[in-house]
């Protein structure tokens, strides 16, 4: 039986409205809006930095007001077709079901008209007279937020002041029957910068013996770390680079900020590997090892076994170093590899096919086309029975033909 070294009080995972600190006036506005809401009321738009309680407070409200919460991440589901498929039935059938719904769209600042096929205009039009409660959340203001604010009521959130952060930390320690010296308490509060999620993670880590104070030798950005890791000659050099990298380990139960995602070491390794032009057997081996690393990291975070994180750079380097030598892998996370550019020249012909396949991978068409399609195409091109597999997966004969031709083109080019 595995013993969790540091357990979490339920009030930290499922807080009540009264458990929150900071932004009192903003929280009061949200409660008043919930109570006074009627058909046609403007949606709420919560704007503020990560970790200040926007999402958690919406969850707490729905629990205490007995409201059915429907939550979507707008940065994942953001084109018009996907949004319409999910949201329109909710609006249309709410009066028939008799249920008390609240639609929560998180990371609404990740949507734009130019890149997301009319998703923003769709939401603006839909939210002019909503038939259910709608709350949106954004970490920052941008052009999308300025447009959506015209049909919504904006409520701003600010970082939690140090005094309130310290009071909250003391409450957490009391709930956990734990203690922390003044120096460590001040360090945790100062390093959280008003981010309660960061404060909770840091507290859990410090009490388990894993320091949250930034090491002064952490001086390598994740982009440079990836490039140097795949180019150095010795294991010791690679391990030192990983240890000095500016990366983050975040607990999924407390959410993940955009900065956490940027510093996600496994995601950075994954995208760099699949977008580099290396042989398929090497990709398969590296992805298999990444999968094992993902399981180890995921379990250590869920079980709060922070001590494993001390050894994770060693485990990662040991897993990836030997097989990745002389493969000329480069950092590639957000950009699209050169080998994918041909897809865009044939984008119209592949559009429907990509949409069908994206549904199988539970992602958007644009994300699938940019990051999933090329690895899938390479795998299928090395499979003798790829045509039978494609036709058994894609019901539309026309779209199956398109995919078969695409794979055939790949196999012909490789001969």
C-alpha positions in Angstrom: 0.0 0.0 0.0 1.4 3.4 -1.0 1.4 6.0 1.8 0.8 9.5 0.7 3.4 11.7 2.5 1.2 14.8 2.7 -2.6 14.7 2.3 -4.9 17.5 1.2 -7.8 18.8 3.1 -11.1 18.6 1.1 -11.7 22.3 1.7 -8.6 23.0 -0.4 -9.8 20.9 -3.3 -13.6 21.7 -3.1 -13.7 25.1 -1.3 -16.8 26.8 -0.2 -17.7 30.4 -1.1 -16.6 31.4 2.4 -13.1 29.8 2.0 -11.9 32.3 -0.6 -9.6 35.3 0.2 -9.1 38.5 -1.7 -11.2 40.2 -4.5 -14.1 40.5 -2.1 -16.0 43.1 -4.2 -15.5 41.0 -7.4 -16.9 37.9 -5.7 -19.8 39.9 -4.3 -20.7 41.1 -7.8 -20.7 37.5 -9.1 -23.0 36.3 -6.3 -25.4 39.2 -6.9 -25.4 38.4 -10.6 -26.2 34.7 -9.9 -29.1 35.6 -7.6 -30.6 38.3 -9.8 -30.1 36.5 -13.2 -33.0 36.2 -15.6 -33.3 35.3 -19.3 -31.4 37.7 -21.4 -29.1 38.9 -18.6 -25.6 39.7 -19.9 -22.9 37.0 -19.4 -20.1 37.7 -16.9 -16.5 38.1 -18.0 -14.0 37.5 -15.3 -10.5 38.9 -16.1 -7.5 38.5 -13.9 -4.2 36.6 -13.6 -4.0 32.8 -13.0 -4.4 31.4 -9.5 -6.6 34.1 -8.0 -9.7 32.0 -7.8 -11.7 32.8 -10.9 -12.4 29.2 -11.9 -12.5 27.8 -8.4 -15.1 30.4 -7.3 -17.4 29.5 -10.2 -17.2 25.8 -9.2 -18.0 26.7 -5.6 -20.9 28.9 -6.6 -22.4 26.0 -8.7 -22.1 23.6 -5.8 -23.7 25.8 -3.2 -26.4 27.2 -5.5 -27.2 23.7 -6.9 -26.5 24.7 -10.5 -25.4 22.2 -13.2 -22.0 23.4 -14.4 -21.1 22.9 -18.1 -17.4 23.8 -18.5 -15.5 24.3 -21.7 -12.0 25.5 -22.4 -12.3 28.1 -25.1 -8.7 27.7 -26.2 -9.4 24.1 -27.1 -13.0 24.3 -28.4 -12.9 27.6 -30.3 -13.9 27.4 -33.9 -17.5 28.1 -34.9 -18.5 24.6 -35.8 -17.3 23.0 -32.6 -18.7 25.7 -30.4 -22.1 25.5 -32.2 -22.2 21.7 -31.8 -21.7 21.9 -28.0 -23.3 25.2 -27.0 -26.4 25.5 -29.3 -28.2 22.4 -27.9 -27.6 23.7 -24.4 -29.3 27.0 -25.2 -32.1 25.4 -27.2 -33.1 22.7 -24.8 -32.6 24.4 -21.4 -36.2 25.3 -21.1 -37.3 21.7 -21.9 -35.1 20.0 -19.4 -36.0 22.4 -16.6 -32.5 22.2 -15.2 -30.5 25.1 -13.8 -27.5 25.4 -16.1 -24.4 27.6 -16.0 -22.1 27.6 -19.0 -18.5 28.4 -18.0 -16.0 29.2 -20.8 -12.4 29.3 -19.5 -9.4 30.9 -21.2 -11.7 32.9 -23.5 -8.7 35.1 -24.3 -7.3 32.1 -26.4 -9.9 32.6 -29.1 -9.7 35.0 -32.1 -11.6 35.4 -35.4 -8.6 35.4 -37.6 -7.4 32.0 -36.5 -10.5 30.3 -35.2 -13.0 30.2 -38.1 -15.6 32.7 -36.8 -15.7 31.3 -33.2 -15.5 34.8 -31.6 -18.3 36.2 -33.8 -20.5 33.2 -33.0 -20.1 33.7 -29.3 -20.7 37.5 -29.5 -24.0 36.9 -31.4 -25.1 34.0 -29.2 -24.5 36.0 -25.9 -26.6 39.0 -26.9 -29.6 37.3 -25.3 -28.5 34.1 -23.5 -31.2 31.7 -22.2 -28.9 30.3 -19.5 -26.3 31.7 -17.2 -22.9 32.2 -18.9 -19.6 33.1 -17.3 -16.3 33.5 -19.1 -12.8 33.8 -17.7 -9.6 35.2 -19.2 -6.1 35.7 -17.8 -5.5 38.9 -19.7 -7.1 41.5 -21.9 -6.6 41.3 -25.7 -8.6 42.1 -28.9 -10.9 39.1 -28.3 -11.7 40.3 -24.8 -12.4 43.8 -25.9 -14.9 42.6 -28.4 -16.6 40.1 -26.1 -16.8 42.7 -23.3 -19.3 44.7 -25.4 -21.9 41.9 -24.8 -20.9 41.0 -21.2 -20.4 42.5 -17.8 -16.7 42.6 -16.9 -15.5 41.7 -13.3 -11.8 42.1 -12.7 -9.7 40.0 -10.3 -6.3 41.1 -8.9 -3.4 39.2 -7.3 -4.0 38.3 -3.7 -2.2 40.8 -1.4 0.7 39.4 0.7 -1.2 39.9 4.0 -4.2 37.9 2.8 -1.9 35.3 1.2 -0.1 34.8 4.6 -3.5 34.5 6.4 -4.6 31.9 3.9 -1.3 30.0 4.2 -1.7 29.9 8.0 -5.2 28.5 7.5 -3.9 25.8 5.2 -1.2 24.8 7.7 -3.8 24.6 10.5 -6.1 22.4 8.3 -3.1 20.1 7.6 -1.9 20.1 11.3 1.4 21.3 9.9 3.8 24.0 10.8 6.4 26.1 8.9 9.0 28.5 10.2 8.6 32.2 9.6 11.4 32.3 6.9 9.7 29.6 4.9 6.3 31.1 5.2 7.6 34.5 4.0 9.4 32.7 1.1 6.3 30.9 0.0 4.2 34.0 0.1 6.8 36.2 -1.7 7.4 33.6 -4.4 3.6 33.1 -5.1 3.2 36.7 -6.2 -0.5 36.7 -5.2 -1.2 33.4 -7.0 -3.0 31.1 -4.5 -2.6 28.0 -6.8 1.2 28.6 -6.7 1.1 29.1 -2.9 -0.7 25.8 -2.4 1.7 23.9 -4.6 4.7 25.5 -2.9 3.4 24.7 0.5 2.7 21.0 -0.4 6.2 20.7 -1.9 8.0 22.4 1.0 6.3 20.3 3.6 7.3 17.2 1.7 10.9 18.3 1.7 11.1 19.6 -1.8 12.3 23.2 -1.9 10.3 25.7 -3.8 12.9 28.5 -3.7 14.3 29.0 -7.2 17.8 27.6 -7.4 20.2 30.4 -8.4 21.8 28.1 -11.1 18.4 27.7 -12.9 19.4 29.8 -15.8 18.4 27.9 -19.0 15.1 28.6 -20.8 13.2 25.5 -21.9 13.9 26.2 -25.5 17.7 26.3 -25.0 17.5 23.3 -22.7 15.9 21.2 -25.5 18.5 22.3 -28.0 21.4 21.7 -25.7 20.1 18.4 -24.4 20.1 16.8 -27.9 23.5 18.2 -28.9 25.8 17.6 -25.9 28.1 14.6 -26.0 28.1 13.2 -22.5 25.3 12.0 -20.1 26.7 14.3 -17.3 26.3 17.4 -19.5 22.8 16.5 -20.5 21.8 15.9 -16.8 23.3 19.2 -15.8 21.3 21.0 -18.5 18.0 19.5 -17.4 18.7 20.4 -13.7 19.4 24.0 -14.7 16.3 24.3 -16.8 13.6 26.8 -15.9 10.7 24.3 -15.9 7.6 23.8 -13.7 5.8 20.9 -12.1 2.2 21.8 -11.5 -0.6 19.8 -9.8 -3.5 19.3 -12.3 -6.0 19.4 -9.4 -5.1 23.0 -8.9 -5.1 23.8 -12.6 -2.3 24.9 -14.9 -1.5 28.4 -16.0 -0.3 29.4 -19.5 3.2 29.8 -18.1 3.1 26.3 -16.6 2.1 25.0 -20.0 4.9 26.8 -21.7 7.4 25.3 -19.2 6.0 21.8 -19.4 9.1 19.8 -20.0 7.4 16.6 -21.3 5.2 18.5 -23.8 8.3 20.4 -25.0 10.2 17.1 -25.6 7.1 15.5 -27.3 6.5 18.3 -29.8 10.2 18.7 -30.5 10.6 15.0 -31.2 7.5 14.5 -33.4 8.2 17.7 -35.4 11.8 16.8 -36.1 12.8 14.9 -39.2 14.1 11.7 -37.7 13.4 8.1 -38.5 10.2 6.4 -37.4 11.8 3.7 -35.2 13.6 6.4 -33.2 10.4 8.4 -32.8 8.6 5.3 -31.6 11.3 4.5 -29.0 11.4 8.1 -27.7 7.6 8.5 -27.5 7.4 5.2 -25.6 9.9 6.4 -23.1 8.1 9.8 -22.8 4.9 7.9 -22.1 6.6 6.1 -19.2 8.0 9.4 -17.9 4.5 10.9 -18.1 3.1 8.1 -15.9 5.8 8.6 -13.3 5.4 12.4 -13.2 1.6 12.1 -13.2 1.5 9.7 -10.3 4.0 11.7 -8.3 1.8 14.9 -8.7 -1.5 13.2 -8.0 -0.1 11.3 -5.0 1.8 14.4 -3.8 5.0 12.3 -3.7 7.2 15.4 -4.3 10.4 13.6 -3.4 10.3 11.9 -6.8 10.7 15.3 -8.5 14.1 15.5 -7.0 15.2 12.6 -9.1 13.1 13.3 -12.2 15.8 15.1 -14.1 18.0 12.0 -13.6 15.2 9.6 -14.7 14.4 11.7 -17.7 18.0 12.0 -18.9 18.6 8.3 -18.3 15.5 7.4 -20.4 16.2 9.7 -23.4 19.9 10.3 -23.7 21.4 7.3 -25.4 18.7 6.8 -28.1 18.5 10.5 -29.0 22.2 11.0 -29.9 23.1 12.5 -33.3 19.5 12.8 -34.3 19.7 16.6 -34.7 16.4 17.2 -32.8 15.6 20.9 -32.3 13.2 22.7 -30.1 9.8 22.9 -31.8 6.7 23.6 -29.7 4.4 26.2 -31.2 5.7 26.4 -34.7 4.9 24.0 -37.5 7.6 21.8 -38.9 8.7 22.3 -42.5 7.5 18.9 -43.5 3.9 20.0 -42.5 3.9 22.9 -44.9 2.7 20.7 -47.8 -0.4 20.0 -45.8 -1.4 23.6 -45.9 -1.1 23.8 -49.7 -3.7 21.0 -49.8 -5.7 22.3 -46.9 -9.0 22.7 -48.7 -9.0 19.1 -49.9 -8.1 17.7 -46.4 -10.4 20.0 -44.5 -13.3 17.5 -43.9 -10.9 14.6 -43.4 -9.0 16.5 -40.7 -12.3 17.4 -39.0 -13.3 13.7 -38.9 -10.0 12.5 -37.6 -9.8 15.4 -35.0 -13.0 14.0 -33.4 -11.2 10.7 -32.8 -8.4 12.5 -31.1 -10.7 14.8 -29.1 -9.1 18.0 -30.4 -9.8 20.8 -32.8 -9.2 20.5 -36.6 -6.5 23.2 -36.5 -4.6 21.5 -33.7 -4.9 18.1 -35.3 -3.7 19.4 -38.6 -0.7 21.2 -37.1 0.6 18.7 -34.6 -1.1 15.3 -35.0 -1.5 14.7 -38.7 2.1 14.4 -39.7 3.1 11.8 -37.1 -0.1 9.8 -38.0 0.7 10.0 -41.7 4.2 8.7 -41.0 2.9 5.8 -39.0 0.2 4.8 -41.5 2.7 5.1 -44.4 4.8 2.4 -42.8 1.8 0.1 -42.3 1.0 -2.4 -45.1 -2.8 -2.5 -44.4 -3.2 1.3 -44.1 -6.0 1.5 -46.7 -8.2 -1.1 -44.8 -7.5 0.7 -41.5 -8.5 4.1 -43.0 -11.7 2.9 -44.6 -12.7 1.1 -41.4 -12.3 4.3 -39.4 -13.6 7.0 -41.8 -17.2 6.2 -42.8 -17.4 8.7 -45.7 -16.0 7.0 -48.8 -15.0 10.3 -50.3 -13.0 11.4 -47.3 -11.5 8.0 -46.9 -10.3 8.3 -50.5 -8.7 11.6 -49.7 -6.8 10.1 -46.8 -5.7 7.1 -48.8 -4.4 9.3 -51.6 -2.5 11.4 -49.0 -0.8 8.3 -47.5 -0.1 7.0 -51.0 1.6 10.2 -51.9 3.8 9.8 -48.8 4.8 6.3 -49.6 5.7 7.2 -53.2 7.9 10.1 -52.0 9.8 7.8 -49.7 10.7 5.3 -52.4 
